[in-house]
Amino acid sequence: MSLSSLAGLGLLLLGVLVAPASAVALEQVAFDAASFKADLVAGKPIVVHISAPWCPTCLAQHVVINMLANAPEYADIKIYQVDFDGQKDAVRAFHADHQSTLIAFHGPRVTGRSVGDAGIEGISGLLASSLK
């Protein structure tokens, strides 16, 4: 991890620790095809996180997502959590060959995709892409 990444992580952690308890957080929910489709049609910013509980990269991604959850700029984003092992139909529908896949949408348009990136800069950039 670079020095600038460590500095950014430190500032983010500081922001999370001093954020007011009433801060609006991005919503994280278990994947449900009907709700996902409704949010796509409504044009909402969405991120799909395909992960597995045994995956260390996925765990690191969850930590970063949880750190970013209270950032006000991401409050409108909904993150759908897809279980790589238990929701194979959804995994196939998203054309995900691996756990630790993140896919960003703004409405029906895919705005970004990453596999295996657990860095704060990459994940925050992916989240931001769903807002455009």
Protein Blocks (a to p, Z undefined) as FASTA:
>chain_A
ZZklmmmmmmmmmmmmmpcfkbccdddddddfklmmmmmmnopacddddddfklmklmmm
mmmmmmmmmpmklmmpccddddfklmmmlmmmnopabghiacddehjbdfbdcehiabfk
lmmmmmmmmmZZ
